[in-house]
């Protein structure tokens, strides 16, 4: 994921795309399956899983600066 101020006003998007990460959550909330999201928005299952892991881990609080086991490349 990346947030680039010049792209979509800094909204979080999938790396090297203009697709907002929020689109995944909005579609899941509507009951859309992962397979449907993958097909409709041309993202991979791995990209979606990475976003979901990142979101879940962000709910547990901030990692300490030395806790590299929680770092992600998304």
Phi, psi and omega in degrees: 000157177208155175232112182242119184307326182279353182244116178054039177056032177083005178298145178293127179230165173292143184310130178062027176226179172249009182280118180294138176299326180302333179301323178298311182294321178298317180290320177298320179298327179280354179095010178290137180282161177301318180299320178293320178296316179302314182291316185287324188248004177055050171242164181263160176301321180296321178296315180294316180297321178296319178296317180295320177297315179300315180296316180297317181290331179291340179283344182273359179104170184290144175281150176290154183303335182263000182274081183284348180291342181261000180285147182227145169251109184246000000 
